[in-house]
Amino acid sequence: MKKVFATLTVLAMLTFGSAAVMAQEAAAPAEEAAQEQVDAAAPAVEEVAEAPVAEESGVVALHKTLKTKFIEGGAGFMALTLVTLVFGLALCIERIIYLSLSKTNTKALLANVEAALKEGGIEKALEVCRNTRGPVASIFYQGLSRYDEGIDVVEKTVASYGGVQLGLLEKNLSWITLFIAIAPSLGFLGTIIGMIEAFDKIQQVGDISATVVAGGIKVALLTTLLGLIIAVVLQLFYNYILSLVEGLVNEMEDSSISLLDLVVEYDKAQKK
């Protein structure tokens, strides 16, 4: 009997032992699959976490690259070229602000002047022009102030003072064109200096090789590139300023003709 119980005990232990082993073997693939999912998700999490860092490092890398190229092109010479950009942009911004403030609603001004002439005469019209900003109002004021001297004098005054206002609108444009011309000229000067340095190194070494010539050629290319970029930027601003000036000049001419018509009508009404 004892042998029977011993045999049954051994069989039970073997059965439970094999079941436990099978359970562990069945659970192992599940754990491995879960671990694989975790490992697969880890790079994605790292990429998300490192994305801002990578972006920031890209900006920093760009800044360092520009700084390096600036130094390689010759810090002193490149800084001199950048001075033309600073002064040119300052003049361009000043002209854009001035021309933007010089714009006048000419239709409204003509309507106000016409109403003032009918209500209070020349003095009332002069007051309207005095309280209005812009070159058109200034031309109107100068022309109307000479009404007592005759229509011909008014016409000549309007034409003459229109030329004065045109000169004010085009003020400092010659300096902008100067900086547009100087920037690439300085770049080409840097090109010549870089090539001279390259030939000096060739003469010192006594051999033509890429490493000897590369430094001088790099200086030449970088200075030329900077000068051309500055010239292009300033040229774009210059053309925009010219378009503003042309628009104001057209308004001045059209409104001057309309003003003369109003003065003639007013003069006829006064003589009746």
C-alpha positions as CSV (number, residue, x, y, z in Angstrom):
1,M,0.0,0.0,0.0
2,K,2.8,2.3,0.9
3,K,4.4,1.6,-2.6
4,V,1.0,2.6,-4.2
5,F,0.9,5.9,-2.3
6,A,4.6,6.6,-3.1
7,T,4.0,5.9,-6.8
8,L,1.0,8.2,-6.8
9,T,2.9,10.9,-5.1
10,V,5.8,10.7,-7.6
11,L,3.3,10.8,-10.5
12,A,1.6,13.8,-9.1
13,M,4.9,15.6,-8.6
14,L,5.9,14.8,-12.2
15,T,2.5,16.0,-13.5
16,F,2.5,19.3,-11.6
17,G,6.2,19.8,-12.5
18,S,5.6,19.3,-16.2
19,A,2.5,21.6,-16.1
20,A,4.6,24.3,-14.4
21,V,7.3,23.9,-17.0
22,M,4.8,24.1,-19.9
23,A,3.2,27.2,-18.3
24,Q,6.6,28.9,-18.1
25,E,7.4,27.9,-21.7
26,A,4.0,29.3,-22.8
27,A,4.5,32.6,-20.9
28,A,8.1,33.1,-22.2
29,P,7.0,34.0,-25.8
30,A,4.4,36.5,-24.4
31,E,7.1,38.1,-22.3
32,E,9.5,38.2,-25.2
33,A,6.8,39.8,-27.4
34,A,6.0,42.4,-24.8
35,Q,9.7,43.1,-24.4
36,E,10.0,43.5,-28.2
37,Q,7.1,46.0,-28.2
38,V,8.8,48.0,-25.5
39,D,12.1,47.9,-27.3
40,A,10.4,49.0,-30.6
41,A,8.6,51.9,-28.8
42,A,11.7,53.1,-27.1
43,P,13.4,54.6,-30.3
44,A,10.1,56.5,-31.1
45,V,10.0,57.9,-27.6
46,E,13.7,58.9,-27.8
47,E,13.0,60.5,-31.2
48,V,10.2,62.5,-29.8
49,A,12.2,63.5,-26.8
50,E,15.2,64.4,-28.9
51,A,13.3,66.3,-31.7
52,P,13.5,69.7,-30.0
53,V,17.1,69.1,-29.1
54,A,17.9,68.2,-32.8
55,E,16.0,71.3,-34.0
56,E,17.9,73.5,-31.5
57,S,21.2,71.9,-32.5
58,G,20.3,72.6,-36.1
59,V,19.8,76.3,-35.4
60,V,23.0,76.4,-33.3
61,A,24.8,74.6,-36.1
62,L,23.6,77.2,-38.7
63,H,24.7,80.0,-36.4
64,K,28.1,78.4,-36.0
65,T,28.4,77.8,-39.7
66,L,27.7,81.4,-40.6
67,K,30.1,82.6,-37.9
68,T,32.8,80.3,-39.2
69,K,32.3,81.4,-42.8
70,F,32.4,85.0,-41.7
71,I,35.7,84.5,-40.0
72,E,37.1,82.5,-42.9
73,G,36.2,85.3,-45.3
74,G,38.3,87.7,-43.2
75,A,36.4,89.2,-40.3
76,G,37.7,92.7,-40.9
77,F,36.9,92.7,-44.6
78,M,33.6,91.0,-44.2
79,A,32.6,93.5,-41.5
80,L,33.5,96.4,-43.8
81,T,31.2,94.9,-46.4
82,L,28.4,94.5,-43.9
83,V,28.7,98.2,-43.0
84,T,27.3,99.0,-46.5
85,L,24.3,96.8,-45.7
86,V,23.6,98.6,-42.4
87,F,23.8,102.1,-43.8
88,G,21.9,101.1,-47.0
89,L,19.1,99.5,-45.0
90,A,18.9,102.6,-42.7
91,L,18.4,104.9,-45.7
92,C,15.9,102.6,-47.3
93,I,13.8,102.4,-44.1
94,E,13.9,106.2,-43.7
95,R,12.7,106.7,-47.3
96,I,9.9,104.1,-47.0
97,I,8.6,105.8,-43.8
98,Y,8.8,109.3,-45.3
99,L,7.1,108.3,-48.5
100,S,4.4,106.3,-46.6
101,L,3.6,109.4,-44.5
102,S,3.6,111.6,-47.6
103,K,0.6,109.8,-49.1
104,T,-2.5,111.9,-49.3
105,N,-6.1,111.2,-50.2
106,T,-6.1,113.6,-53.2
107,K,-9.7,113.2,-54.0
108,A,-10.8,114.2,-50.5
109,L,-8.3,117.1,-50.5
110,L,-9.7,118.4,-53.8
111,A,-13.2,118.1,-52.6
112,N,-12.4,120.0,-49.4
113,V,-10.5,122.7,-51.3
114,E,-13.4,123.1,-53.7
115,A,-15.9,123.4,-50.8
116,A,-13.6,125.9,-49.0
117,L,-13.4,128.0,-52.2
118,K,-17.2,128.2,-52.4
119,E,-17.7,128.9,-48.8
120,G,-14.8,131.1,-47.7
121,G,-12.7,131.8,-50.7
122,I,-8.9,131.6,-51.0
123,E,-8.2,132.0,-47.2
124,K,-10.5,129.1,-46.3
125,A,-8.8,126.9,-49.0
126,L,-5.4,127.9,-47.7
127,E,-6.4,126.8,-44.2
128,V,-7.5,123.4,-45.5
129,C,-4.1,123.0,-47.2
130,R,-2.2,124.1,-44.2
131,N,-3.9,121.5,-42.0
132,T,-3.3,118.7,-44.5
133,R,-0.1,116.7,-44.5
134,G,1.8,115.7,-47.7
135,P,3.5,117.2,-50.8
136,V,0.2,117.6,-52.6
137,A,-1.2,119.8,-49.9
138,S,2.1,121.8,-49.9
139,I,1.8,122.4,-53.7
140,F,-1.8,123.5,-53.3
141,Y,-0.8,125.9,-50.6
142,Q,2.0,127.5,-52.6
143,G,-0.2,127.9,-55.7
144,L,-3.2,129.3,-53.9
145,S,-1.1,131.8,-51.9
146,R,-0.2,133.4,-55.3
147,Y,-3.7,133.7,-56.5
148,D,-3.7,137.5,-56.2
149,E,-0.8,137.7,-58.8
150,G,-2.9,135.9,-61.5
151,I,-3.7,132.5,-62.9
152,D,-0.4,132.3,-64.8
153,V,1.6,132.9,-61.7
154,V,-0.4,130.2,-59.9
155,E,0.4,127.7,-62.6
156,K,4.1,128.5,-62.7
157,T,4.3,128.3,-58.9
158,V,2.6,124.9,-58.9
159,A,5.0,123.6,-61.5
160,S,8.1,125.0,-59.7
161,Y,7.1,123.8,-56.3
162,G,6.3,120.4,-57.7
163,G,9.9,120.1,-58.7
164,V,10.9,121.1,-55.2
165,Q,8.7,118.4,-53.7
166,L,10.1,115.8,-56.2
167,G,13.6,116.6,-54.9
168,L,12.4,116.0,-51.4
169,L,10.9,112.7,-52.4
170,E,14.1,111.5,-54.1
171,K,16.3,112.6,-51.2
172,N,19.1,110.1,-50.2
173,L,18.3,107.8,-53.2
174,S,21.8,108.6,-54.6
175,W,23.4,107.3,-51.4
176,I,21.4,104.0,-51.7
177,T,22.6,103.5,-55.2
178,L,26.1,104.2,-54.0
179,F,25.9,101.4,-51.4
180,I,24.4,99.1,-54.0
181,A,27.5,99.7,-56.2
182,I,30.0,99.6,-53.3
183,A,28.9,96.2,-51.9
184,P,29.8,94.0,-54.9
185,S,32.9,96.2,-55.5
186,L,34.1,95.3,-52.0
187,G,33.3,91.7,-52.7
188,F,35.4,91.7,-55.9
189,L,38.2,93.5,-54.1
190,G,38.1,90.6,-51.6
191,T,38.3,88.2,-54.5
192,I,41.5,89.9,-55.8
193,I,43.0,89.9,-52.3
194,G,42.2,86.2,-51.8
195,M,43.8,85.3,-55.1
196,I,46.9,87.3,-54.3
197,E,47.1,85.4,-51.0
198,A,46.7,82.1,-52.8
199,F,49.6,82.9,-55.2
200,D,51.7,84.1,-52.3
201,K,51.3,80.7,-50.6
202,I,52.1,78.9,-53.9
203,Q,55.3,81.0,-54.2
204,Q,56.3,80.3,-50.6
205,V,55.6,76.5,-50.9
206,G,56.9,76.2,-54.4
207,D,54.1,73.7,-55.3
208,I,50.6,74.0,-56.6
209,S,48.2,71.9,-54.5
210,A,44.6,72.1,-53.4
211,T,45.4,72.6,-49.7
212,V,47.7,75.6,-50.6
213,V,45.3,77.3,-52.9
214,A,42.0,76.5,-51.1
215,G,42.4,79.1,-48.4
216,G,42.8,82.1,-50.7
217,I,40.1,80.9,-53.1
218,K,37.7,80.5,-50.1
219,V,38.3,84.1,-49.1
220,A,37.7,85.2,-52.6
221,L,34.4,83.3,-53.0
222,L,33.0,84.3,-49.5
223,T,33.6,88.0,-49.9
224,T,32.1,88.0,-53.4
225,L,29.1,86.1,-52.2
226,L,28.4,88.5,-49.3
227,G,28.8,91.6,-51.6
228,L,26.4,90.2,-54.2
229,I,23.8,89.3,-51.5
230,I,23.9,92.8,-50.1
231,A,23.6,94.4,-53.5
232,V,20.6,92.3,-54.3
233,V,18.8,93.1,-51.0
234,L,19.4,96.9,-51.4
235,Q,18.4,96.8,-55.0
236,L,15.0,95.3,-54.1
237,F,14.4,98.0,-51.5
238,Y,15.6,100.7,-54.0
239,N,13.1,99.5,-56.7
240,Y,10.3,99.5,-54.1
241,I,11.1,103.1,-53.1
242,L,11.1,104.2,-56.8
243,S,7.7,102.7,-57.2
244,L,6.5,104.8,-54.2
245,V,8.0,107.9,-55.6
246,E,6.5,107.4,-59.0
247,G,3.0,106.9,-57.5
248,L,3.4,110.1,-55.5
249,V,4.6,112.1,-58.6
250,N,1.6,110.9,-60.6
251,E,-0.7,112.0,-57.8
252,M,1.0,115.4,-57.7
253,E,0.7,116.0,-61.4
254,D,-3.0,114.9,-61.6
255,S,-4.0,116.9,-58.6
256,S,-2.1,120.0,-59.8
257,I,-4.1,120.0,-63.0
258,S,-7.3,119.6,-61.0
259,L,-6.3,122.5,-58.7
260,L,-5.8,124.8,-61.7
261,D,-9.2,123.9,-63.0
262,L,-10.7,124.8,-59.6
263,V,-8.8,128.1,-59.5
264,V,-10.0,129.0,-63.0
265,E,-13.6,128.3,-62.1
266,Y,-13.3,130.3,-58.9
267,D,-11.7,133.2,-60.8
268,K,-14.6,133.2,-63.3
269,A,-17.1,133.2,-60.5
270,Q,-15.4,136.1,-58.8
271,K,-15.4,138.2,-62.0
272,K,-19.2,137.8,-62.6
